[in-house]
Amino acid sequence: MKTSESHFPLGFVKVGILVCASFFIVACQVQPVKTEHFRLTKLFPTTASSGVTFDENIIASPLIDLSQGHPLVIAPSSNGVIAALDSETGKLAWEVKAPVPDGQVAQLIATPFIFGDRLFFLFQCSEKGVRTSHRLAVVDLTNKKLDETFPVLVLSAEKPAVDGVSTVKFNPPTAYSHSALKHAAKPGSKWGRLYASFGNAGDTQPFHGWMFEIDMDAWQKLGTKQAVSSILLTTPEAKCPVAMEYGTQELICGGGIWTPGGALLNPVEQGFELLIPTGNGQIDIPRHDYANTIMRVQPDLKFDDGCDKALCKNFDPKQPDRACLASCKNLFVPRPPENDLNLKPSNRECEDKTFGECLAWMDYDLGANSPVIATLKDGSSLVIQPGKEGAVYLIDANHLGTQYDRLQIVEICGAPTDMCKGSWMGMIVTQPVVAYIDDDPVVVIPTFMPDNTHPAGMVALKIIREAGKPKLQKFWQFPNPKSAKALEKFRSHPSLPVISMVADETIVWTVDIGNPGVLYGIRVKDGTVAFEQPLLGTGRQLAAPLLYENTLYMASKLLSTGKVIIEAYRIEAQ
């Protein structure tokens, strides 16, 4: 069994147990270690007595700083305080606050990025509850302070609208930074490129999907005016008139880039490409509106959908022509199987709606999830993209318009006698992980269910071939969908998953949020639980636990006090 490099955190070196026949060692042999030989032990929770208190949530994922000779855990608090903690004790080493104008407060939601001994972070400034600006800043990890050679960058943008007359301006009050920052090296560049993404925190129009490409060398050498090298706008519409209360329910503007895991930066022969999932809004290929899609974007944020203009000429946003969608080389638009064209929520709100209209109405946007790529034995690459509606799409990585399969892996929330407690939540919001068993990919996806009727949890998929074409097949599900546990666990967003090796086993880790939350380590080869650890607090949804060597670190909240802590658990031999 091997683990995909793009999702392989630092983990255990495989070891063996020396078993001897007698006290005088007549014969010895090395036997492989199993996960049964290991256990989770509590390393620490942060506490006020250790010099660490978090009064605000930690929404971004924690990071590890290895630049100082001793590993430090970086905890980015949502109030803009970035704390560095000793990885063995949890004690505060130092902290830095986001720089904000007088009278304003910071909010840090997007997971930062560490490159060398610098930490790059994106935050928003608010005054009286209204976002006024979005900013990038840099922490010098060696000197434990803001790096003034990278002056604070206030992001702004203006792009031509689709009508060729108007312009679309980046609007701070209706833009929100939730997606993780992404970094790409560039030949001949010291610092490379940084990518910052925006959607919206709610449904208020006007909002769009924005991505900024930051030339970090230019930022440091030439200042903020030369820092932004390219800008991507997903829906170039100057006017976003809405007739209903919720702006995401109409096929208009939108296209936010908001999934917590962020876009997928995919290495290719000529460098890299970005696979960018977008949220609800207007899909109209001739107008260059790319909401609810995956966009394959090149460096410098160059994008050409690669769609056949003749097939897409008479485009119907409510029910796009399937031949048009299949023609697109660099654009994926989700569609249902031809024999089952409509979603059927139990509230019957989609009976008069097409598939695309229902996705918008129920807030089941594709952009809630990040894609991953799996490679088959024959060398072909496939994109796996979960949908918020509980389905998973299998796509040709070289031609995104080719949708091989769509598999519903969890039922739509709600039943006639059991209303969904939050239909807007969907059933999948995550970034999957990929492992390999005998060179065959296994894709593991956390699901959840805000009702008391349908099972949910971790679902593993294999990719098989049927009639010569790739197809998704369920491999295992945890908890067992027929068990009572499957109706009790995973009732709301879990954490993002991470995978590692523990001895000879590939383990996928996730936190089921609750009071208390539970950290699970599940064997990828068969879906059985290798580790089950109740937490002190709730855990943190939509954030990835930090796995460094043999220790897991995660944010958590104590409901008894409302305080936020970092919990650490070590994987040890027993």
VOGU-3710 file (C-alpha; in Angstrom, 3 decimals, decimal comma):
1> mktseshfpl> 0,000/0,000/0,000  1,271/3,470/-0,794  -0,064/6,938/-0,204  -0,506/9,680/-2,787  2,407/12,094/-2,398  0,190/15,145/-2,638  -1,673/14,052/0,510  1,121/12,353/2,496  1,957/14,168/5,719  5,046/13,271/7,707
11> gfvkvgilvc> 4,259/10,002/9,463  5,726/6,813/10,825  8,724/4,970/9,461  7,789/1,344/9,089  9,223/-0,706/11,941  9,231/-4,309/13,095  8,969/-6,165/16,384  11,789/-8,590/17,217  10,204/-11,854/18,398  12,590/-14,435/19,959
21> asffivacqv> 12,019/-18,121/20,658  13,514/-18,160/24,153  15,294/-16,144/26,823  18,647/-17,146/25,338  17,591/-16,139/21,790  17,734/-19,444/19,995  15,940/-17,941/16,966  14,664/-14,495/16,099  12,604/-13,021/13,307  11,293/-9,548/12,412
31> qpvktehfrl> 7,515/-9,371/12,167  5,567/-6,420/10,800  4,008/-4,081/13,311  0,221/-3,734/13,227  -1,842/-0,777/14,345  -3,003/-2,850/17,308  0,463/-2,229/18,737  -0,203/1,524/18,896  -2,502/3,810/20,829  -3,316/7,512/21,090
41> tklfpttass> -2,186/9,280/24,244  -2,947/12,861/25,217  0,107/15,091/24,806  -1,511/18,345/25,885  -4,374/20,741/25,660  -3,485/24,420/25,688  -4,648/26,125/28,866  -4,529/29,542/30,487  -1,856/28,204/32,871  0,401/27,427/29,891
51> gvtfdeniia> 0,125/31,013/28,714  -2,310/30,306/25,906  -5,911/31,450/25,751  -8,003/31,757/22,625  -11,062/33,934/23,017  -12,048/33,515/19,362  -12,561/30,458/17,197  -9,701/28,930/15,253  -11,330/28,308/11,877  -8,241/27,998/9,695
61> splidlsqgh> -6,209/24,782/9,873  -3,141/24,752/12,157  0,307/24,625/10,521  3,790/23,427/11,464  6,805/25,748/11,399  10,083/23,853/10,948  12,247/26,858/10,166  13,631/27,415/13,664  15,211/24,055/14,473  12,412/23,181/16,889
71> plviapssng> 8,931/22,499/15,495  6,274/25,054/16,417  2,530/24,710/15,922  1,027/27,796/14,286  -2,543/28,500/15,417  -4,234/31,244/13,323  -7,108/32,596/15,400  -10,114/34,147/13,675  -9,484/37,500/15,415  -6,216/37,851/13,503
81> viaaldsetg> -3,878/36,681/16,273  -1,313/34,171/15,001  0,134/32,148/17,876  3,218/29,922/17,792  3,077/27,055/20,285  5,736/24,664/21,489  4,893/21,372/19,761  5,748/19,304/22,871  4,110/21,347/25,640  1,591/23,632/23,965
91> klawevkapv> 3,126/26,650/25,683  3,040/29,966/23,890  6,338/30,801/22,172  5,207/34,083/20,611  2,284/35,710/18,852  1,713/38,322/16,160  -1,442/40,337/15,498  -2,777/41,216/12,074  -2,241/44,932/11,334  -5,574/46,748/11,034
101> pdgqvaqlia> -6,561/50,401/10,676  -7,601/52,241/13,847  -11,132/51,421/14,942  -11,295/48,218/12,909  -10,998/44,522/13,735  -9,374/41,665/11,860  -10,908/38,373/10,820  -8,688/35,505/9,686  -10,533/32,537/8,191  -8,380/31,281/5,289
111> tpfifgdrlf> -5,567/28,873/6,150  -2,205/30,683/5,772  0,843/29,344/3,945  4,419/28,882/5,192  7,322/29,190/2,771  10,782/28,962/4,303  10,797/31,177/7,366  7,904/33,363/6,246  4,201/32,930/6,936  1,816/34,537/4,435
121> flfqcsekgv> -1,707/35,217/5,664  -4,898/36,700/4,268  -7,334/38,564/6,498  -10,277/40,932/6,299  -10,826/44,177/8,176  -14,240/45,164/9,482  -15,764/48,228/11,068  -19,110/47,991/12,846  -19,687/44,576/11,299  -19,027/45,626/7,698
131> rtshrlavvd> -15,992/44,358/5,803  -13,962/47,325/4,577  -10,885/45,687/3,044  -9,059/42,421/2,404  -5,336/42,303/3,077  -2,245/40,131/2,810  0,629/40,346/5,275  3,773/38,369/6,074  5,247/37,170/9,370  9,018/36,767/9,712
141> ltnkkldetf> 9,105/33,530/11,708  12,741/33,963/12,673  12,302/37,409/14,165  8,730/36,739/15,362  7,253/39,889/13,867  5,590/41,276/10,762  7,982/41,410/7,828  8,079/45,039/6,680  9,922/44,103/3,474  6,496/42,806/2,394
151> pvlvlsaekp> 4,306/45,879/3,062  0,673/45,107/3,880  -1,121/44,517/0,579  -4,703/45,787/0,275  -6,415/43,839/-2,503  -8,518/45,638/-5,082  -9,613/44,842/-8,620  -11,686/46,034/-11,529  -12,403/43,881/-14,577  -14,417/44,495/-17,772
161> avdgvstvkf> -17,969/43,177/-17,666  -19,289/40,762/-20,238  -21,187/43,543/-22,025  -17,897/45,221/-22,962  -19,095/48,535/-21,537  -19,420/48,211/-17,759  -16,859/47,104/-15,196  -17,025/44,748/-12,223  -15,308/45,970/-9,066  -14,039/43,837/-6,212
171> npptayshsa> -16,475/44,672/-3,422  -15,060/44,121/0,114  -18,431/43,940/1,960  -19,635/41,059/-0,236  -16,283/39,289/-0,605  -15,017/36,769/1,926  -11,753/34,856/2,200  -12,399/31,288/3,326  -10,245/29,172/0,969  -6,705/28,211/1,917
181> lkhaakpgsk> -3,916/30,219/0,326  -2,056/28,345/-2,402  1,582/28,727/-3,392  3,458/27,791/-6,569  7,171/27,938/-7,239  8,305/29,643/-10,418  11,636/29,093/-12,207  13,974/32,014/-11,600  11,817/33,337/-8,758  12,872/33,423/-5,107
191> wgrlyasfgn> 9,406/33,539/-3,590  7,117/32,258/-6,365  3,413/32,983/-6,716  0,659/33,134/-4,111  -3,044/32,629/-4,885  -5,796/34,228/-2,774  -9,452/33,308/-3,375  -12,777/34,937/-2,537  -16,451/34,107/-2,492  -18,985/35,480/-0,021
201> agdtqpfhgw> -19,908/34,589/3,544  -23,644/34,799/2,841  -26,124/35,274/0,050  -26,034/39,047/-0,351  -25,499/40,234/-3,926  -23,495/41,462/-5,704  -20,804/38,850/-5,237  -18,524/36,944/-7,573  -15,651/34,530/-7,515  -12,283/36,246/-7,462
211> mfeidmdawq> -8,736/34,899/-7,457  -5,648/37,083/-7,139  -2,219/35,940/-8,277  0,509/37,616/-6,214  4,039/37,924/-7,607  5,865/37,716/-4,297  9,227/38,845/-5,711  7,620/41,978/-7,137  5,753/42,520/-3,867  8,981/42,510/-1,875
221> klgtkqavss> 11,156/44,446/-4,353  8,683/46,909/-5,903  5,959/47,280/-3,301  2,227/46,780/-3,277  1,447/48,503/-6,597  3,312/45,800/-8,532  2,349/42,833/-6,330  -0,815/41,626/-8,061  0,229/40,037/-11,346  -3,122/38,592/-12,512
231> illttpeakc> -6,800/38,483/-11,522  -9,494/35,917/-12,308  -13,203/36,831/-12,251  -15,615/33,892/-12,552  -18,825/35,787/-13,401  -18,114/39,083/-15,236  -21,566/40,556/-14,659  -21,836/44,217/-13,645  -25,440/43,919/-12,471  -26,739/41,281/-10,095
241> pvameygtqe> -30,448/42,041/-9,573  -32,202/39,526/-7,335  -35,907/38,975/-6,829  -35,647/36,736/-3,769  -34,203/37,033/-0,297  -31,345/34,598/-0,878  -28,975/35,597/-3,639  -27,616/32,102/-4,232  -31,007/30,632/-5,141  -31,156/32,428/-8,462
251> licgggiwtp> -28,852/31,674/-11,380  -27,211/35,076/-11,290  -23,639/36,337/-10,736  -21,990/34,367/-7,888  -19,412/31,719/-8,688  -17,578/32,234/-5,390  -14,288/30,428/-4,693  -14,840/29,488/-1,078  -14,196/25,813/-0,306  -11,976/25,572/2,827
261> ggallnpveq> -9,425/23,295/1,154  -9,036/25,751/-1,699  -8,254/25,177/-5,349  -6,145/22,180/-6,365  -2,673/23,150/-7,543  -1,812/20,317/-9,921  1,795/19,788/-11,102  1,998/19,151/-14,852  4,866/18,708/-17,294  5,093/22,396/-18,149
271> gfelliptgn> 4,792/23,560/-14,535  1,386/23,602/-12,846  -2,290/24,295/-13,352  -5,075/25,257/-10,982  -8,348/23,336/-10,774  -10,731/25,881/-9,290  -14,201/24,808/-8,041  -16,789/27,596/-8,038  -20,012/28,049/-6,096  -23,635/28,796/-6,958
281> gqidiprhdy> -24,587/31,424/-9,483  -24,878/31,942/-13,211  -23,539/29,372/-15,647  -23,607/30,744/-19,186  -20,651/29,680/-21,299  -21,062/32,229/-24,142  -21,178/35,024/-21,527  -18,118/33,589/-19,709  -20,120/32,974/-16,537  -18,604/29,961/-14,814
291> antimrvqpd> -20,494/29,470/-11,555  -20,956/25,904/-10,284  -18,054/24,510/-12,303  -14,435/23,400/-12,139  -12,185/25,732/-14,132  -8,762/24,574/-15,329  -6,666/27,743/-15,081  -3,067/28,231/-16,207  -0,318/30,314/-14,539  -0,988/34,047/-14,819
301> lkfddgcdka> -4,645/33,001/-14,324  -5,129/32,457/-18,039  -8,359/30,649/-18,818  -9,905/29,298/-21,994  -12,908/27,031/-21,428  -12,123/25,064/-24,595  -15,828/24,584/-25,345  -17,190/24,087/-28,863  -18,696/27,474/-29,776  -21,175/26,010/-32,240
311> lcknfdpkqp> -22,517/23,451/-29,743  -22,720/26,075/-26,977  -24,173/28,906/-29,066  -27,792/28,618/-27,877  -26,916/28,045/-24,239  -29,720/27,494/-21,724  -28,410/28,164/-18,175  -31,322/26,232/-16,652  -30,779/23,125/-18,754  -27,486/23,241/-20,663
321> draclasckn> -27,043/21,111/-23,748  -25,135/17,958/-22,773  -23,125/17,912/-25,993  -21,967/21,467/-25,294  -20,844/20,569/-21,774  -19,075/17,433/-22,991  -17,101/19,476/-25,524  -15,340/21,634/-22,917  -11,670/20,775/-22,465  -10,963/23,042/-19,504
331> lfvprppend> -14,373/23,336/-17,858  -16,463/20,834/-15,912  -20,180/21,387/-15,351  -21,984/18,761/-13,223  -24,907/16,929/-14,773  -27,155/14,065/-13,720  -27,343/10,645/-15,380  -29,511/10,707/-18,502  -31,907/8,190/-16,936  -32,408/10,236/-13,741
341> lnlkpsnrec> -32,437/13,924/-14,607  -33,700/15,542/-11,404  -32,813/15,691/-7,737  -35,646/14,737/-5,414  -35,374/16,309/-1,942  -38,099/15,098/0,398  -39,413/18,653/0,842  -40,492/18,481/-2,817  -39,067/21,947/-3,497  -37,410/20,779/-6,708
351> edktfgecla> -40,360/19,117/-8,428  -40,660/21,995/-10,892  -36,929/22,593/-11,278  -34,180/21,283/-13,498  -31,056/19,720/-12,016  -29,119/22,999/-12,195  -32,002/25,014/-10,750  -32,329/22,547/-7,873  -28,634/22,758/-7,052  -29,004/26,529/-6,759
361> wmdydlgans> -32,319/26,445/-4,891  -31,065/23,971/-2,281  -27,628/25,685/-2,062  -25,941/22,489/-3,269  -23,060/24,206/-5,038  -20,207/22,244/-6,545  -17,726/24,771/-5,157  -18,295/23,603/-1,582  -15,683/20,921/-2,233  -12,138/20,709/-3,533
371> pviatlkdgs> -11,175/18,162/-6,198  -8,428/15,546/-6,039  -6,636/13,638/-8,792  -6,104/9,873/-8,884  -3,825/7,987/-11,261  -4,766/4,533/-12,539  -2,346/1,696/-13,247  -2,414/2,500/-16,966  -1,166/6,022/-16,212  -4,439/7,819/-16,953
381> slviqpgkeg> -5,478/10,571/-14,548  -8,968/11,219/-13,225  -10,458/14,112/-11,268  -12,718/13,192/-8,348  -15,042/16,020/-7,356  -17,627/15,695/-4,566  -20,861/17,645/-4,799  -22,573/19,271/-1,852  -25,719/17,314/-2,804  -24,020/14,080/-1,721
391> avylidanhl> -22,772/12,830/-5,076  -19,264/12,268/-6,419  -18,229/13,012/-10,000  -15,551/11,121/-11,943  -13,967/13,278/-14,656  -11,256/12,896/-17,285  -8,312/14,973/-16,032  -7,163/15,760/-19,576  -10,615/16,745/-20,854  -12,798/18,095/-18,059
401> gtqydrlqiv> -15,964/17,951/-20,162  -15,842/14,153/-20,052  -17,891/13,026/-17,059  -17,472/9,266/-16,688  -19,673/8,761/-13,662  -21,809/10,362/-10,968  -22,392/8,298/-7,839  -24,688/9,349/-4,992  -22,761/8,201/-1,901  -25,091/9,668/0,730
411> eicgaptdmc> -28,820/10,297/0,570  -30,308/13,778/0,330  -31,030/15,100/3,811  -34,592/14,950/5,105  -37,525/12,554/5,104  -41,292/13,087/5,066  -41,460/12,694/8,861  -37,937/13,959/9,631  -37,219/17,420/8,295  -33,625/18,240/7,417
421> kgswmgmivt> -32,199/20,445/10,177  -30,144/22,473/7,716  -30,731/21,746/4,045  -28,333/24,561/3,104  -25,520/22,589/4,743  -25,661/19,875/2,112  -24,117/16,475/2,830  -20,497/16,872/1,664  -18,182/19,844/2,244  -14,568/18,662/2,142
431> qpvvayiddd> -11,485/17,817/0,158  -11,099/14,047/-0,314  -7,845/12,169/0,236  -6,359/9,511/-2,041  -4,385/6,416/-1,029  -3,282/3,434/-3,111  -3,734/-0,294/-2,500  -1,593/-2,378/-4,848  -1,322/0,716/-7,062  -5,121/1,066/-7,267
441> pvvviptfmp> -6,471/4,397/-5,951  -8,847/4,536/-3,002  -10,648/7,853/-2,515  -11,929/8,607/1,002  -14,640/11,239/1,458  -16,258/12,399/4,730  -20,027/12,850/4,531  -22,517/14,130/7,108  -26,293/14,170/7,591  -28,379/16,838/9,391
451> dnthpagmva> -31,315/14,478/9,971  -32,012/11,389/12,083  -33,035/9,079/9,251  -30,082/8,582/6,925  -26,620/7,142/7,655  -23,461/9,144/7,018  -19,749/9,003/7,732  -16,532/8,198/5,909  -17,033/6,661/2,471  -14,230/4,996/0,501
461> lkiireagkp> -14,492/4,544/-3,263  -12,568/2,457/-5,744  -12,314/3,177/-9,449  -13,136/0,189/-11,650  -13,650/-0,218/-15,380  -16,994/-1,147/-16,843  -17,402/-1,508/-20,598  -13,938/0,000/-20,924  -14,771/3,189/-19,021  -13,814/4,234/-15,473
471> klqkfwqfpn> -16,564/3,957/-12,883  -16,886/4,669/-9,161  -17,626/1,801/-6,800  -18,219/1,897/-3,059  -15,442/0,129/-1,170  -16,412/0,653/2,473  -18,297/3,026/4,747  -17,719/3,929/8,396  -19,779/3,601/10,516  -21,442/0,555/8,996
481> pksakalekf> -24,526/2,103/7,351  -26,734/-0,592/8,856  -25,611/0,142/12,405  -27,303/2,446/14,920  -24,028/4,380/15,140  -24,431/5,462/11,512  -27,589/7,370/12,489  -25,909/9,050/15,481  -22,481/10,055/14,210  -21,521/12,603/11,542
491> rshpslpvis> -24,673/14,724/11,941  -22,853/17,940/10,967  -19,715/19,017/9,103  -16,711/16,947/10,251  -13,083/18,031/9,960  -11,212/17,713/6,706  -9,445/14,334/6,418  -5,701/13,661/6,454  -3,838/10,391/5,879  -0,608/8,915/7,177
501> mvadetivwt> 1,244/5,657/7,647  1,156/4,020/11,060  3,493/1,047/10,927  2,341/-0,967/7,889  -1,111/0,588/7,655  -2,424/3,618/5,789  -4,729/5,494/8,158  -7,232/8,222/7,333  -7,920/10,622/10,206  -10,987/12,767/10,770
511> vdignpgvly> -12,843/14,412/13,640  -16,575/13,937/14,114  -17,657/17,204/15,728  -19,697/16,857/18,918  -19,744/17,272/22,679  -17,203/15,851/22,900  -15,809/15,443/19,411  -14,184/12,148/18,467  -10,946/11,668/16,549  -11,071/8,571/14,352
521> girvkdgtva> -8,196/6,796/12,641  -9,571/4,371/10,056  -7,686/1,730/8,071  -7,915/2,537/4,390  -7,568/-1,114/3,366  -10,826/-2,225/4,994  -12,587/0,664/6,798  -12,085/-0,698/10,312  -11,341/1,655/13,195  -7,726/1,562/14,349
531> feqpllgtgr> -7,991/4,574/16,691  -10,956/6,195/18,442  -10,182/9,089/20,775  -12,800/11,242/22,528  -11,608/14,848/22,643  -11,759/17,316/25,522  -13,728/19,718/23,322  -15,851/19,666/20,212  -13,161/19,567/17,521  -13,317/21,975/14,593
541> qlaapllyen> -15,351/21,408/11,448  -13,930/22,040/7,954  -10,350/22,370/9,241  -7,647/19,754/8,727  -5,970/18,256/11,800  -2,238/18,898/11,696  -0,234/15,688/11,528  3,472/16,087/12,290  5,563/12,959/12,713  3,671/10,943/15,332
551> tlymasklls> 1,393/13,664/16,740  -1,966/15,108/15,711  -2,899/18,687/16,613  -6,382/20,161/16,208  -8,430/23,133/17,307  -11,321/22,440/19,655  -13,873/24,308/21,718  -14,856/23,717/25,347  -18,620/24,188/25,471  -18,515/24,526/29,261
561> tgkviieayr> -16,435/27,727/29,080  -16,610/28,771/25,424  -12,800/28,788/25,295  -10,941/27,504/22,269  -7,963/25,205/22,733  -5,452/23,211/20,732  -5,524/19,503/21,557  -2,562/17,240/20,798  -2,524/13,429/20,749  0,543/11,268/20,210
571> ieaq> 0,567/7,894/18,470  2,672/5,630/20,678  3,598/1,971/20,898  1,810/-0,023/23,581
//
